[in-house]
Amino acid sequence: AVADRFVAAARGGEVVEALRLNRLFHRTISEAAGNPMAVEILEGRSALIYALRRRHGYDAAKVDAVAAEHAAI
C-alpha cells in the first residue's frame, strides 16, 4: 500500500509526500529485518538525495523505475 501511495504522490507532483512514503517503505523493511544500521543510513545519510528530489522531483521514467524496484522487493 505504501509503494502504491508513493507512485500516486510522485505522479501527482507531490514530491515531499513521495519522499516521505519512499522513506517509510524502506524504513519499514529495515525495521522488520532487524537492521538498525540500514535505518541509520536511511535516516542520516540520505539528506542530499532528498534535497535533490525536492528540487527536481520525479520524472515519469524514475517513478516507473522506483515502482518496479519496490515491486521486486
N, C-alpha and C positions, 0 to 999 in steps of 0.2 A: 504494500500500500504506500509506503514512504517513497519507494522508487517511482511509482506511478505519479504521485503528487509532485515529485521533483520534475518529471517530464512536463507536466501541465504548467508548473510555475515557470520553468525555463522557457518553454514555448510561448508562454504568455508575457514574457519580458519581465517577470518578477524575479530579478536576479538575486536580491537579498534573500528572499524566501527559498529560491532554488539552492543557494549556498547553504542555508540552514538545514534544508532537507537532505542534501548530499552529506553534510557533516553528520547528521542524525543517522543516516543509513550506515555509514562506515563506523560510527561510534557504537551503534547497537551490535554490529557484528563483532567488533573488537572486544566489547564487554562480554558478550555471550561466549566468546572464545577464551575468556580469562586472560586477555593480553593487555595488561596495563601499559606496556611500553608503546603499543600501537595507539592507544588512546592518547598518551602523552605526545607522541609525534603528531597525531592528527590535530590536537588542540593547540600545541605550542609551536609547531613549525610550519604551519600552512598559511600563515598570515599573508605572505607575498602572493601566493596563488589566489587567495580570496580577494586581495586588493585588486589584482589584475582582472579577475572575473567581474568584480563590482564595476570596474571602469569600462570593460569591453563586452560584458555579457556573454551569452552563449549563442553561437550561430547554429543553424539547423543541423549541420553535419556534426558538430560537437555534441549537441543534445542526443542525436541518434547514437553516436559512439558511446556516450556515457550510459544511455539506456541499455544498450547491448551488453556493456560491461557489467552493469548491475544485474541484468537478467542472467548472465553467466555465473555470477557469484551466487 
